[in-house]
Amino acid sequence: MPPPQEPSPDNDLAQHVTSASAAAVWGADAIQSSREETDAMAFDDDDDNHDDDAAGDEHILLQPSSDGHSEQGHSGGLTRRQAWNLYLSHALSTWNARGYEFGAVLFTAAAYPGTLVAASARMIIIYFAMIVFSSSIGNWVDRSPSRLRTLLTTIVCNRGSVVVGSLFWMLILSQRDLLLGEDAGSHDAKNSDQDLFFSLPTNGTLKAIGFALAICCGIAERLSASGNLLSMERDWVPTVAARPSRANTATGPGNNDAVAGAYDLTHLNAVMRRIDLVCKLFSPIALSLVISLSGSTRAGVVFTALTSAACVPVEIVSARSVWSGSRALQEPKEHHVVAPQTTTTSQSVAPHPPPLSLRQRIIVQLRAYPRDVAMYLSSPSAVWLPSLALALLHFNMLTWRATFITYLLAVGYPLGTITAARTAGSLFEISSTVITPRLVVRLGRTASEGHGHGHRHRRSGGGGGHAGDDDGAGQGLLHSVEDGGASGDFEEEDIIDRQTLTGLQRVGLWGITWQVANTIPVVLAIWIITADLAPNPPASDSPTLTTTTTTTRSISNSVILFTFLSLSRLGVWVFDLTTQQLTQTLVPSRNRSSFAGVEASVTNIFELAGALASIAFPSPRQYPHLATASLAACALSWALYAGWVRRRRGHLVHLDRVVPGGDCLKMMKERGR
């Protein structure tokens, strides 16, 4: 056999392979928990009867192959080298995406100084494009047979759009009026006019055309970055994630062999999100340093273009390294259609469609939008509810977005204080990627210690309600012993996977509850700080605002504001990580990226709603109303997720542990059944 090669378009769907590649794996670093800790858990999961009813239609991504073992059992999971190559490819993509996202804001501000109209228009256009096309991007990722070609396409398109967009930004920022304004602080007008490097005459029409083209490149950059993220997080990571067992969940990342416990889905998700948050913090800082040290925004444009172009070869090599070492990634994805007019349950592979033009592809994808939305709303286990709850949080304006920073500057906070508070919040966000995997293991195990054996006997052999979805969200737990595996192996997998599902649901509920609880003091502090604002004395002609109790605010209200705001960021990202893994594992593999594409569309709807609300309430005195609306959005998100957990588990809080006399209430409830 020749070495592994990327599947060609002519034979991508030429053969029917066995089940879709291995699946997502659950669990992270094993942590032994005590029963005393269980007594402190308010959100528990020991309602056996209701849990059994709900378990029948829970999709858990542990899919066996034809011989009864998972595909990941063939490939052995990720080695350390493969994992680091995966991290490297994701880090470079995220670094460039975060850098250009921040840089485009700076470039727009430099091109149109003194107004927010251009920045607002640019963001609204991009949000609208993401709403329309995100589901099409997810659908394309799902239907592309070659995982490697899909990922490389997103990389090349993303970097190409950044380089071309940087060219337009360079032409815009090279107009003479902008250059003279940039150099006014350090040179007199005459010397500046003589020393300008590559200056263009001022032309409003050409500037507007260049700005429109830069926006088009920005749309292409955001869509390709979204495709890259969907391909990596919803396709590659669940496919290569190792499969845990009770024997290897204690395995640490230091194992150089095929690591089954260290590179499972929970661990990979946490590391990938940690990379994203670190890049979110340091990539804008690097760009800001370049602009500050050079004294020119154009230097930032050149830096952005060069880093984007230089990273492409490294990303391609690292991605190919992971792909060439994984049999699961090399297998082409199948398109299954049920054969018509047959009484059997066999499935045939759809024929390869004829090539379409770009215009035809766009039309086909747009027509598929209602179908994708219907798929989203009919997802297994109603997992769209946690997804919607997470998307709703993007309306929250109590985050470090431009509107909140503008408010803080308007009420008198210095930029240094804002930067320090934002850095502290980023550290809490990064810490969530360390805390979440451990909490998932801890809360999942403590919840099932008392009834895990009962599940073992009840679940050892059923076919499940989704046995027909052979490439769905794996039925590894629901296959009987006749499938070829040992009975003890499947019983053990059943226990571990249900522990992780329980842990994800409980940790997610803790995360969103933590955020809501810490957002309340933030909103109260904003109301108090804004109430302390007063117009300048009548003798002053300045329309700016000043504060009457600066000392009191800085000592008390400021501490409350920034402390609880940072704490709330921890809850946000804990909830984000758990919800991401729930959607990775409860959505069938063939629809995973399409589901995520619709999720991205919904997310951008709330992003756009937040931007429009900021435009509708532009005054700093009106910001408390936006803060209250943000709290309401967080509370609604909590209600959606809590309702979903309540429906799946049968309860949220164990009254016997948090309320005096709760044991009696529990006994009455049991008798009522």
N, C-alpha and C positions, 0 to 999 in steps of 0.2 A: 504493500500500500504506500502511495506517495505521502509526503508530509501533509498535515492539514492545510486545506486551502479554503478561501472564502467561497461559499456557494455562488454559482453563477445564476443570472436571472433565468436562463433557459431550463435549468433543472431544479430550481428552488422548490417547486411543488411536484416534482416528478415521482416521488415515492412517498408511500405512507409510512411514517416512522411511528414508533410506539408513543407512549404518553409524552406530553410536554415536559420539558426539562425540570429538573428538580426544584425543589421548591424551597419555599421559605422556611426558615428554621427559627425555632423559638428558643428564647432563653438567653442569658448572658452569663457573666461570671457567677458561679454558684456561691450562694451565701447561706450559711446555716442559720436559720432563724429559730427562736425559742417560742414556746407556747405562751410565755408571759407577754411577748410582743403581740400575739394574736388577740389577747384580751383588750389591747389598746386600739385595735382596728375598728373603726366605726362602720366602714364600708366593707363588709365581708361577703362571703359567697358560699355559705354552707346550706342553702336551701335546696336540698337534694331533689325533691320531687319536681319543682319548677325547673331546676337546672337540667334535669333529664329530658323534660319536654322540649326545652329550647335547644338542647345539644343535637337533636336529630337533624335540624336544618342549619347548623353552623358549618360553614365551609372552612376547613383548616388545611393549609397548604403543605401537605406532606404526601405527595403522590407517588405510589409505587410504580415501578415499571412492570413489564410483562412477566418478569421472573419473581415478582413479589418484593423486590427491594427497590429503594428509591434510586433515581438517576444519580443523585449525589453520592449514593453508595458506590457507583461505578467510578465517578470522577474523584472521590475522596475529599471533596470540599476544596477550599483554597489553601495553598501553601502560603507561607509568610511572604515570599517574593511576589506571588500573584496578588496577594492582598495589598501590598505596598504599591504595586503598579496600578491597581485599581484606584487606590487613594490618590496617587500622583495625577492620574488623568482627571479625576474629579476635582482635585485641588486647583489645577491649572485652569480648567473650565470655569470653576466658580470664581477664582481670582479675577479673571478677565471680565466675567459678567458683572461682578460687583464693582470693579473699577470703572467700567464703561457706564454703568448705571449712575454712579456718583459723578463721573466726569461729564456726562451729558447735561447734568443740572448746572455744573459750573460753566460749561461752554455756553449754555443758553443764557445764563445770567450775564456772562461777559459780552455776548452778542447783542443782548437787549438790556442794557443797564437801566436801572430805575423803574422797572415795571415787572409785574408778575404775569402779565397777560400771555407772553410767549411761552413761559414755563408751564402755565396752566393749560394752554391750548395743546402743547406738545403731549402732556401727560394724559389729557382726556382722549386725544386721538389714539395714543398707544393703548390705553385701557380699552377703548372701544374695539380696536383691532384684536386684542387678546380675547375679548369676550366672544367675538365672531369666529375666530380661527383656532382657538385653543383645542376645542374638541376635535377638529380636523387633524391637528398635529398628533393628538393622542391616538386617533383612529389610524393614522399613517404608521405610527410606531408599532401598533398591534398587528397591522396587516403586512408589514415589511418582513419578508421571510428571513433575511440575513440580519442578525443582530449587529454584526461588525459594520456592515455597510451603513446601516441606519445611524449608528453612533458617529462614524467618521463623517457622514454627510452633515450631521448637525454641527460637528466641530468646524469643518471647512466653511459651511455657510455662515456660522457665527463669526468666525475670524475675518472672513471676507467682508461681511457687512460692517464690521468695526473698522477695518482698514479703509474701505470706501467712504464710510461715514466720516472718518477722521479727515479725509481729503476735503470733503465739503465744509467741515468745521474750520479747517485751515484756511480755505478761501474766504469764508465769512469773517473770521477773526483777523484776516490780513488787510482788511479795509482801513484806509488811512485814519479815519475819524476814531475808530476803535483803538488803533495803535497809539495815537496821540493821547487819548484819554488814559490808556494804560501806563504810559510813560510820564504823565504829567506830574506825578509825585516826585520823580527823581531827575527830570530834565526840563529845561525850558523848552518852549514850543519850537523855537528855531532850531536848536540842536536836535531835538527829537525828529523834526521833519527831515533833517539831513542824515541822521544816523539810522533811519528805519531800514530794517532788513526785509526784503520781499514784501513791499507794501503795494496795495491795489487802490485804485481810486474809489472813492465812496459812491456806491450805487445801490439805492434802496431796492430796485427791482431785482437785480442779481442777488442781493442779500436775501430777499424773500424766497426766490427760487432755490437758492442754496439751502435755506432753512427747511423748505418743504422736502427737498431731496434727503437732507439729513434726518428728517422725521421718518421718511420711508425706510432709510437704512436702520433707524432705531426700531421700527416695527419688525424688520427682518431679523435684527439682533435679538429682540425679545422672544420672537417665535422660535428661532433656532435654539436659543438658550433654554426655552421651555421644552423643546423636543429633546435636547441633550439631557435635561434633568429627568424627563419621563423615561427615556431610554435607559438611563443609568439606574434610577431609583426604583422604577416599576418593572423593569425587564431584566437587566443584568444582575442587580443585587439579589432579587428573589431567586434567580436561576442558579447562581453560584453559591448562595448561602449554604453553609453546612447544616447537617441534621443533628440535633442534640440527642443524647440519651442520658439516663441516670448515671452511667459510668463516666461519661466524658464531659458533663457540664461543668466540672471543676477544672477542665483543662484551660490553661492560660494562654495568652497571646504569644508567650515565649516558645511554645512548641514549634519546632521547625518542620515537623512532619505534616501530613495532611491533618489539619486541625479541625476537628468536628465540633468542639465546644467553644473555641475562641472566635471563630468567624461565622457564627450563626446570624440569623436575621436581625435579632435585637442588637447584637454587637456591631454589625456592619452599619445598621441604620444610625446608631449613636455616633460612630466615628465619622460617617459621611456628613451628618448634621453638624458635628463639631468642626469639621473642615469648613463647612459653609459659614458658620458663625465667626470663625477666626478670620476667614477671608473678608467677611462683611465688616469686620473691625479694622483690619490692617491694610486692605487694598485701598480704601479711600485715603488713609493716612499717608501711604506711599505716594499717591498722586498729589496730595496736598503739599507734601514736602518738595516734590519736584517743581511744582508751580511756585511755591514760596521761595525756594533757593534760587530759581532762575528769574523770578520776577515777571514771568510771561505765561499767560494761559496757553499760548501756542506750544510752549514746551511740554505742557501736559498733554496736548493733542498728539504730539510726536511720540511721547512716552507711551501713551495708550496704544497707538498703532503699532509701534515696534514690539512691545511686549506681547500683543495679540498675535502678531506674525511669528515671533520667535518661539512661541509655545506650541505651535501647530505640530512640528515634527516630533517633539517629545510626547505630546498627547497621543499621536498616532502610534508611535512605537510602544508606549505603555499599554494602550488599549489592545493592540495586536498581541502583545505578550500574554495578557490575561486570556484573550480569546483562543490563542493557539494552545494553551494549556488546559482548556476546559472542553470536554466532549459535549457537555450540556449546552454551552454557548454555540458550538459549531453546528449543532443540529438545526436545520431550518424549521421555522415555525410553520404550522399547518393551518389551512383554512378548511374547517369541517362544515359540510352541508349534509343534511339528512337526505338520503336517497329517496326520490319520490316513488309512490305506488309500490311500496314494499312493506312486508309485515315484520321484517327483521329490524333489529336496532343497529345494524351496521351502518357505518358512515363512510362516505366517499370523499376524496379530496377534490376540491373545486378546481376546475381547469384554470390554467394561467390566462388572465384577461389580456385582451389586446392592448398595445401601448396607446396611451392617451396624450393629447397635448396638454400643456400647462393650463390653458384656459378650461379645458374639459375636466381636468383633475380638480380645479378649484370649484367648478360648478357641482361636480359629483360630491365633493366633501361638504359643501354648503347644504346640499339636499339631504345629506345624511345627518345633519344637525338634530332634527327632531327625533330621529331614531336613537342617536346617542344619548339625548336627554331622557328618552323613555328607558333606555338601558340603565342609566344612572339611577332613576327613580325606582326601578324594579330590581336593583341589585340584591344579592342574597343577604339574608339576615337584616335587611333594611339598613345596611351599613352606610347608605347615603345620609342618614341622620347625623352620625358623628362627623362625616365629611362636611355637611352643611353647617354644623355647629362650629367647626374649625374655620370654614370660609367666612362665617359671620364675624369672627374676631378681626378680620381685616378692615371692618368699618371703624374699629377702635382708633380714636385720634389721640389717645394717651400713650402713644409710642413715639419713638424718636424720628418722626417724619418732619418734613419741612414746616408744616403748619404749627406743630407743637413747639419747635425750636423758635419760630418767629414769634409765637406768643411769649415764650420765656424772655426773649430779647426785648420785647415791647414792655414787659412789666419790670424791666430793670436788672435782670440777671446778667452778669458778665459772661463773655464767651468761654473763659477759662472754667468757670463753675459748671456751665452746661457741658463742656467737653469731659470734665471729670465725672459728672453724673452719668453721662452716656457711657463712658468707659466702665464704670461700676456696673451699670445695667448689662453691658456686654459680657462681663465676667460671670454674672448670674446666669445669663443665657447659655454660656459655654458650660457652666457647671451642670446644667440640666442634662447634658449628654453623658455625664459621668454618673449622675444620680439615677436616671431613669432605668438603665438596664438592671441595676442592682435592686431597685424597687420592684420591678416586674418579677424577678426571680423570688424575692423575699415575700411579697404579698401573695403571689401565686401559690407558693409552697405552703405558707401558713394557712391559707384558706382551705387547702385540700387535705391537710394532714388528718382531719377527722373523718373524711368521707371518701378519700381517694380509692380505697379498696372496694367500696360499694360500686363506684363507676366501673371498676375493672370487670366485675362480673356482669353488669348490666349492658356494657357496650362491646363485649368481646364477640362479635360475629355479625352484627347487623349489617344490612346492606345500605342503610341510610336513604334519605329521601332524594339524594342527588347522584345516585350511582351511575346514571346515564351520562353525566358530564365527565367524559374520560379525560378531557384536558382542562377541567375546571379547577376550582380551588380545592385541590387534592383531597381524595378520599382515603388517604392512607390509614386513617383511624377507623374507617368503616368497612374495610375489607376483611373477609373471613380468613381462616387459616388455610383454606384450600387455595388461596392465591399464591402460596409458595413460601410465605414467611413463617417463622416460628411463632407459636401462640404467645409465648412470653415476650417476644420482641414487640408485637403489636400492642399488647396490654401495657407495656412500659411506655411506648410512644404515646398511647392514649392518655395516660396519666400526665406525662410531661407536657403534652400539647395543651391539655385542658388546664393545667396549672398556668401555663403562659397566657392563654386566653383570659383566664380569671385575673391574672396579674395585670394585663393590659387594660382591661375594663376598669379595674379598681384604681390603678395608678392614673389613668386618664381622668377619672372622676375626682381624684384628689387634686390633680393639676388644675382643672378648670375651676374647682372650688377655691383653691388657693389664689387663683388670679382674681376672682370676683371679690373675695374677702379683702385682698390688698388694694383693689381698685377703689373701694369705698373711701378710705382715708385720703387717697389721691384727689378724688372729686371734691371732698369737703375742703381740702387745703386750697384747691384752685378757687373755689367760691370765696374763701376767706381772703386769699391774696388779691383776687380781683376786686373785692369789696373795699380793700384798703387803697385802691387806686383813686387818685383825685386829679382834676385838671391842674395844670400849672397856674401859678398866680396870674391874675388878670393883666399885670404889667408885661407879662411875657407874651409874645406873639407866636410862640411855638405851639403847635397842636399836639405835641407829644404828651405822654402821661407820666406822672411821677407818683411815688408812694408816700403816704403819711406816716407809716409805721415800719420803716425799713429795718430797724434793728430787731423789732419783735418778729417780723416776717423771716428774717434771715436766720434767727436762732431757732424758732419753733416750727413755723409753717414750712419753711424750706427743708428742714430735716425730715418732717413728715412726708412732704411731697416726693423728695428724691429717694428716700429710704423705701417707702412702700411701692413706688414706681419700679425700682430695681427688683424688689421681691416679687412683684407681679410678673416680671419677665421670666422668672423661673417657672412659674405655673404655666405660662403660655407655651413654652417650648417643651415642657414635660407632656402637656396635652397634645402638642403637635407630633411628637415622636410616637406616642401610643396610638394616636389616630392614624398616622401613616402606616404603621404596621398592621392595624386592623384592616385598613383598605387593601393593603398588599396581600393579606392572607384570606380575607373573606370574599374577595372578588375573584371570579374565575380568571385563570391566567390569560386566556384569549381576549379578555375584555379589560385587563388591568390598566393599560395605558389609555385606552379610550375613556375609561372611568375617570382617570386622573386628568385627562384633557377637559372633560366637562367640569370637573372640580375646579380646575384652573379658571375656566370661564366664569363660574359662580364666584370664585374669589375675586376676580377682577370687577365683577358687578359691584361687590361691596367696596372695593377700592375706589371705583368711580363714584359711588354714592358718597363716600367720605370726602372725596375731592370736591364734589358739587356742594356738599354741606358746608365745607370750609369757604367756598366762594359765596354762598348764601349768607353766611355769618362771618364777615371778614374782620370785624372789630375785636380787639383784645377783650373788651368788656362783654362780648357775646360768647367768649370761649367757654365759660362755665356751662352754657347750654349744650355746646358740643361735647363737653366732658360728661355731662349727665346722659346725653344720648349714647355715648360710648359705654357708660356703665350699663345702660339698658340693653345694649347689644351683647355685652358680656353675660348679663343675667339671662337673656334669651338663649344664648349659646349653652349656658349651664342647663337650662330647662330642657332643651332639645337632647343634650347628651344624657342627662339624668333620666329623662323619660325613656330613652333607648335602653339604658342599663337596667332600669326598673322592669322594662318589658322582657329583657333577656334573662335577668337573674331572679326577678320576683320581689326584690326589695333593694333598698339603698342603705338603710341604717339598721343595725341590730339594736333594737330597743332594750334587749336584756343586758346590753353592755354599757349603754349610755344613759338609761333612765332608771331610777329606782323603781323596783317592782316590775322591771321588764321581763323577768322570767315568767311571771304570771301571764303577762300579755302574750308571750310566745306560746305558752301551754294552751291558752284559749284559742290562739290562731290554729294550732295543730289540731285541737279538738274540732274546730269548725270545719276542717277539711274532711 
